[in-house]
Amino acid sequence: MQKEYRLGSIVTMKKPHPCGTNEWVITRTGADIKIKCSNCGRSVMMPRVEFNKKVKKILTY
């Protein structure tokens, strides 16, 4: 199943970030997805396939 998201979308990941939140903002799309923690601002970049496995829910488009 292809999930629909774009720049600025807020997503919930399956595992929470060590800072305590599991909400992330998408800052880059393409072959790799870059997400930024909405609480502490930490950025993480991962392949799209891995991102699709780890995302739980898309909160806003």
Secondary structure, 3 states (H helix, E strand, C coil): CCCCCCCCCEEEECCCCCCCCCEEEEEECCCEEEEEECCCCCEEEEEHHHHHHHEEEEEEC
